[in-house]
Amino acid sequence: MSQHKVFSFIKSPCGRAKFLELSSRAGFLSKIRLSWFIVIATLRDWNLENPD
């Protein structure tokens, strides 16, 4: 799996899987949803240890 810079902020395995799913979608609304997901996932995973 390729390493994304955002994985330093999204640390949970389920969050990373969801990021990959959302980033593969095309369209303007999909990009807005991806941005929103990154913000929320970063806040939720702030205190988690980085598994990498």
Backbone as numpy.savetxt, mean C-alpha at the origin, in Angstrom:
# Nx Ny Nz CAx CAy CAz Cx Cy Cz
9.08 -11.03 -6.12 8.22 -9.86 -6.12 9.12 -8.62 -6.12
8.77 -7.65 -6.93 9.57 -6.42 -6.98 9.31 -5.58 -5.73
10.34 -4.90 -5.31 10.25 -4.09 -4.09 9.80 -2.68 -4.46
8.74 -2.22 -3.84 8.22 -0.87 -4.04 8.66 0.00 -2.87
8.88 1.29 -3.13 9.27 2.20 -2.05 8.17 2.35 -1.01
6.93 2.21 -1.44 5.81 2.37 -0.52 5.77 1.24 0.51
6.47 0.12 0.24 6.48 -0.98 1.19 7.24 -0.63 2.47
8.00 0.45 2.47 8.61 0.89 3.71 7.58 1.56 4.62
6.44 1.95 4.05 5.36 2.56 4.83 4.24 1.57 5.10
3.91 0.74 4.11 2.88 -0.29 4.26 3.60 -1.57 4.64
3.44 -2.00 5.88 4.27 -3.08 6.41 3.54 -4.40 6.59
2.22 -4.40 6.62 1.49 -5.64 6.84 1.35 -6.40 5.52
1.38 -7.73 5.58 1.27 -8.53 4.35 -0.05 -8.31 3.61
-1.13 -8.17 4.35 -2.42 -7.97 3.68 -2.49 -6.57 3.06
-1.86 -5.60 3.69 -1.82 -4.26 3.12 -1.00 -4.21 1.85
0.10 -4.95 1.83 0.94 -5.00 0.63 0.21 -5.70 -0.51
-0.54 -6.76 -0.20 -1.30 -7.46 -1.23 -2.39 -6.55 -1.80
-3.06 -5.82 -0.93 -4.11 -4.90 -1.38 -3.51 -3.77 -2.22
-2.33 -3.28 -1.85 -1.66 -2.25 -2.64 -1.38 -2.75 -4.05
-0.86 -3.97 -4.16 -0.56 -4.53 -5.48 -1.83 -4.70 -6.31
-2.92 -5.09 -5.66 -4.19 -5.24 -6.37 -4.70 -3.89 -6.86
-4.68 -2.88 -5.98 -5.19 -1.57 -6.37 -4.29 -0.87 -7.39
-2.99 -1.09 -7.31 -2.09 -0.42 -8.24 -2.17 -1.00 -9.66
-2.71 -2.21 -9.79 -2.83 -2.81 -11.11 -4.05 -2.31 -11.88
-4.96 -1.65 -11.20 -6.18 -1.16 -11.85 -5.92 0.15 -12.58
-6.65 0.34 -13.67 -6.52 1.57 -14.46 -7.72 2.48 -14.21
-7.54 3.75 -14.48 -8.64 4.69 -14.35 -8.38 5.75 -13.30
-9.03 6.85 -13.47 -8.85 7.99 -12.58 -9.33 7.69 -11.16
-10.53 7.12 -11.04 -11.07 6.83 -9.71 -10.25 5.76 -8.99
-9.68 4.84 -9.75 -8.83 3.81 -9.15 -7.56 4.43 -8.56
-7.01 5.42 -9.23 -5.80 6.10 -8.72 -6.12 6.90 -7.46
-7.30 7.49 -7.41 -7.72 8.22 -6.20 -7.88 7.24 -5.04
-8.51 6.10 -5.31 -8.69 5.09 -4.27 -7.34 4.55 -3.80
-6.39 4.35 -4.70 -5.05 3.90 -4.35 -4.37 4.92 -3.44
-4.47 6.19 -3.78 -3.87 7.24 -2.96 -4.47 7.26 -1.56
-5.78 7.15 -1.49 -6.48 7.12 -0.20 -6.04 5.91 0.61
-5.90 4.76 -0.04 -5.47 3.54 0.64 -4.06 3.70 1.20
-3.16 4.31 0.45 -1.79 4.50 0.91 -1.75 5.36 2.16
-2.54 6.41 2.19 -2.58 7.30 3.36 -3.09 6.53 4.59
-4.19 5.83 4.45 -4.78 5.11 5.59 -3.87 3.96 6.04
-3.32 3.20 5.08 -2.45 2.08 5.45 -1.18 2.55 6.12
-0.64 3.69 5.69 0.55 4.24 6.34 0.26 4.61 7.79
-0.88 5.21 8.02 -1.25 5.59 9.39 -1.46 4.36 10.27
-2.09 3.32 9.71 -2.36 2.11 10.49 -1.08 1.33 10.81
-0.14 1.31 9.86 1.07 0.51 10.03 2.24 1.31 10.60
2.00 2.50 11.06 3.05 3.38 11.55 3.92 2.71 12.63
3.30 2.03 13.59 4.02 1.45 14.72 4.47 0.00 14.49
4.18 -0.57 13.33 4.59 -1.95 13.08 6.05 -2.01 12.67
6.66 -3.15 12.95 8.03 -3.39 12.55 8.08 -3.75 11.08
9.09 -3.30 10.37 9.23 -3.61 8.96 9.71 -5.05 8.80
8.96 -5.93 8.11 9.34 -7.33 8.00 10.51 -7.57 7.04
10.91 -6.58 6.28 12.00 -6.77 5.31 13.35 -6.60 5.93
